Amino acid sequence: MSNTPYQPVFTNTNPYAAHDGSRDTQYDTPETEHLQLHDDLPPGAAAPRFMGAAAHDANRSSFASSNPTLQGDEYAMNAANKPGFYGLDYNDSDLNASQANFPKDSYGSSPYLGEKAAYPAKKSRKKAILIGTAAIIAVIAAAVIAVYFAVIKPKQDKNATSGNTSSADSSSPDSNSNGKGSGGTKSNIVVTGGDGSTVTMDDGSTFTYKNSFGGTWYYDPANPLVSGARAQSWTPALNETFKFGEDIIRGVNVGGWLVTEPFIVPALYEKYVNTSTPVNDEWELTTRMAADGSLGDLENHYKTFITENDFAEIAAAGLNFVRIPIPYWAIEVRENEPFLPKTSWTYFLKAVEWARKYGLRINLDLHSLPGSQNGWNHSGRLGEINVLYGPMGVPNAQRSLDYIRIIAEFISQPQYSDVVVMFGITNEPFGPTIGKDAIKQYYVKAYETVRTASGTGEGKGPWVVMHDAFLGLTEWKSFLPNGDRVQLDIHQYLCFNGQSADDYGVRIAAGQPCTAWASGQNDSMTAFGMTHVGEWSMAINDCGLWVNGVNLGARFDGSFTASHFDKTGDCVTYTDYTTYNDQWKADMQQFALQSMSALQNWFFWTWKIGNSSVSGRVESPAWSYQLGLQEGWMPKDPRQSEGACENSDPFNAPLQAWQTGGAGAGDVPQTFLAQFPWPPTSLTNVADVATAPQYTPTGTIVTLPGPSITASGTASVSLGNGWNNPSDTAQMFVPIATCGYLDPWMGPNASPAACPPLSGTAAARRALITPPPSRR
């Protein structure tokens, strides 16, 4: 990037002024709403994705038609769901980017063109044939040797010595818990290919792989755990090191898949919207599905909303990371929790398989905690905060830390650690309500929990990702000094709260994304270390079906029911993408490029939005990367963003050695750790935690099963046993049998139950808890 200031530069009256401690009143000042969660955020803190109130009003207006029954094609996306739909006009299939025949001036003067070499000089045809023939033979021989010794043999040797190994004999899926894969009769041939090759998917169907960026897929039926794929020529293959702080994260979320959200998958929720009690979250959704016998629709959603094709298309779109939200109920449920337990984990394992096949790295995000860490619908239950807040704040946090530990033990196994390289320990805990001290104590304990599972140092388990908790990036300066491979995550949105009539053209002329975000990201890379943006979107207002919550309306058109907003404009201008003209799409694309440039390392929210079963189309188009590619407002090559924001003070790579798992990693000073004891002695609204109930570490530990993988021939495949560190033997936190506990979702204002106030019977202990059904 050139050493010139962020452009354009405005006076103090600029409505897009950078977040320097004074709030951007037009775009970022939170409004006081019904929940205590919506108190003003600290300067520089990003607004949360969901700002709807927690009211459950049975008289809300209806959206769905009179026949909202689920239809078989609800999850069908837009017409162009075809492999290779995003292929570019040029071909970059050569893995060596310096040899690619890249057309000059294809995208003007974008700095990324410097990655490509100039056209080679013309040579004698005869000489070229001789040289070319020899070169081809040499390359083929080198490639075969390199693949075997660098990829296949080391991985097989590694797998043969880690965990349990399986023989070629077939076994049932239940054997996965013992770390065994099953054998088969398929050919023992490594299959790989690039642009134009034929891919066989896990269901046996085939498609033609289209990847104009030199990406190669890789799948070895003899050992499906071998990682040799590369998403693009410029992205390190999975068996190579991704250098955080130097290599760029260009990622996308697969939101709404394993943690459902009404605005992402409206068809699941529209079935119930015309009833006397519309469903607002997954808690209510699974309750109603269980009652009417349609719970199978939820697993069908897992099967169809995100598939292997999506992962192939994500790589073909020039993206190299996938952030995958999962809920705690992927592991278990307790007491009266109605969620479908364990099932989503099966589909996460499929995602690991697909990511491995197409060279994508995973950022696994624990999105939903027991009791809710923020009170929003994507935490599982719309309502109030019960993690680190209220009388059940500590027990819910203890339980959450157990789930963090169980996940960390699984993904730290060498069979998965080269694919799942980041672990977001908690999505969007609402720090302004919970309090920064409790958040930091929890983060320190969670970090220690992950590192106990993984070990310390490069290559041992995932990077630990901590959300900024809406406290702002500057709050985390120098936090966790010498912490081993820790990343700070912030979610940047411009669409909530204050609304503006300015369209994309006005905003890109003002350089809004550049002035709002870029300097903060640079500063945090220096002050904290590796910093990325886990969520952002193309939305510049809160228009879109249920973006704020079911039947809550939008601030932009004055229909928001949670608090009063004057009408700014008509939402249909933004939600009906079929009316976008070429100039509108060009402005949107430039807004995307500025955003990517300013955010630097990022994950777009989200890959796809499902069609409404009422309108038959996407109703929140600004949130769908896939739709933007199909319709032409998202860039087909995200590298075009380089230089879209001029940078006068770039972060000077690399990160320090201890930040990437090198010398000094994990040597966190005891003086720092002493400031953040666990459990906390007090919470924001609990003066003495000792007077509130807590759990006891006497429960049987839960381990996560491995995938159902079939190896061909006589190969042995180790799937691991779900537990990386055999010395990590502590038991799980569970209720004390003789204690009375409040419902974990009761709310922060309930009176705590002393221990032990009740008899030791299980029935007495459950007296304060809403009755089941329980489906553990």
C-alpha positions, 0 to 999 in steps of 0.5 A: 500500500502507498504511504498516503493518508486514508482517503478522503480526509474530511473535517469534523463535520464528516458523518463518516469520521473514524472511530477515534473515541468520539462516536459516529452519531449517524451510524453507530450511536446505540439507542436505548431499547427494551433490553438492558443489553442495549445500553450505550457501547464504549467508544470504538466498540462495534454495534452487535449484529442483532439489536432487537428487543427481547419482547415476546408479543403474541400480537405482532403482525404476520408476514407469512401467507395463510399457507406457510407449510414447509416446501421441499424447495425452501432451501433452493438458492438462487438460480445460478447454483452451479459449480464454477459459476464464479469462474473469472475471464482469465485462467490462473490454473498454474499453481506457481503464480509467477508463471500464470498467464495473467492478462495485464490491466484486467482490473486496472492498477490494483496492487495485487497484480504485482504478484503476477510476472510479466508475459514471458519473452517469445522463444524458438518453437523447436527449442521450446518443444524440447525444453518443454518436453524435458520440463514436463517430465521433470515436473511430473517426476518431481510432483509424484515424489514430492506428493508422496514424501511431503504429503502422503507418507508423513501423514500416514506415518503420523496417523499410524502413531497417533490415536487408534488405528483401524484395519481395512475391515468394515465397521459400524459408525458407532466405532467412531467413538473408539477412533476407528475408520472403516475399510472398503474396496475402492481403488487405492489411488490418490485423486486430485485436480484443478480447474476443469477436473471432475470431482466425486462428492461423498454422495457419489455424484460428480461435478466439474470443478471450476477454480480460476485461481490455481486452486486444487482439491485433494482427496485420498480414498486410502487415507481421507485425513491427508491434507494436500489441497490448496484453495488458491495459488496464493494461499498456502496448502493445508500441509503448509504453514499459514503465516498469520499477520503476513498471509491474508484471511479472506473468509466467509461465515456459514451462518444460519446452518448449525445455529439457525437464525430467522433472517438467514433461514426464514423458511424454517420459521415462517411455518409458525409466524402466523400462529398465536405465538410465532417462534423467535429463536431456536429454543422456540423452534425446536419446542414447536417442531417436537410438539408437531412431529416435524423435528426431522425438518431441522436435520434436513436443513443441516443436510441441504442448506450447506453442502460440499458444493458450497465449500467448492464454490467458496474456494472458487470465489477466492476465499480461504477461510470458513468461520463455522458457528456451532452451538453448545448443544452440539455436545449435549443438552441438560434438564429442560433444554429443547434443542436437538442434541449432538446432531449438528456435530455430525454435520460439522465433521462433514464440514471438516472433510469438505474444507480439507478436500478444497484447501479451506481452513476453519475458524470454529466459533462457539456461538451459543452458550447455556443461559445465553451470553448476550440475550440475542436469538443467535445465542439459542434463546432470545431474552436475557443474559445468564452467563457471567451475569445473575445468580446462574452466571457462574454455573453457566460459565463453568458449564461453558468452559467444559464445552470449550475444553471438550471442543479444544481436546477434539480439534487439537488432535493431529487429524484435525488441527491442520484444518481447524486452525482457529477456535472462537471461544465465545461469540459476542459476549455482551461486555457492557452488561456483563462487565469487563472484569468478568469477561477478562477472567473468563477469557484467561480461564478459557485460554488456559483451558484450550492450551491444556488440551492442545499444548503450547507452541506452533502446530499444537492446536488452534489459535484462540480467538477472543471477541472484543465483547463490544468493549472496543479494540483499545480495551485489549491492548497488551492483554494476555502478554506472551499468550500463545497464538491468540487473536482478537475478533471484532464485528463491524457493522454500519447498518444498525441504530442510526439510519441514513438515506445515503446510498452506496454511491455517496458512501464510497465517495466519502470512503466510509469503510476506510475512515471508519475501520482501517486505522483501528485494525492497524493499531490493534495489530500492533497494540494487541497482536493478530486482529481480525474481523469475524463478521461484516456485511454489505448492509448499510441499513437494517432492511431485510426480513427479520434482520432485527428479529421476527416481526420487529420491523426495521428502523430505516422504514420506521416500522421498528417495533422495539423503539421509535424511529422516524422513516428514512426511506423505503426498504424495498429499494434495498431488499428487492435485488432484482431492481438493482441497475448496473451502477447500483451494483458497481457502487456496491462492489466498490463498497465491498472492496473498500470494506475488505481493504479496511478490515484487512483480515476478515470473514463476511457474514454470511455465505448464503441467505435462504429463500423465503417460503412466502416470496420465493427469494432472498429477502436480505440480499446485502447479507449473502456473499453467494447471491452477491457473486451471482448478481454481480455486486460482490467482487469475483476476486477479493484481491481487487480490494488491495489498495482500495483504502490508502494506508499511511500507517500499515502494520509492519509484519511479522508478528512477534515470535511468541504471538505465533507460537515461537520463543516465549509463547505461553510464558504469561507472567504470573503477575498478570494471571493473578489479576484474573482469578477464576472463578470471579469473587463477584459479578456485576449484579452478584456482590458475593459469588460465594452466596450464589450456587455453583457446580462441582467437578464430579461429572463424567467427561463427555468426548466428541466422536470422530467422523464416519470415514471409509478408507479404501484398500488395506489402509489403516486410518486413525480418527483419534479418540476425541481427546488430545491430552490424556493427562487432562483428566478433570471431570465435568462441572455438574449440579451438586445433588443436594443443592437447589438451582434456578433454571439456567435461563431464569434471568439475572434478577431472580433470587439465588438459591442457597445451597443446600436448601432442599433435600438430596432428591433429584426431584427436589433439586429440579423443583426450581427448574421448568419440567422437561422434555429432556432429550440428552 
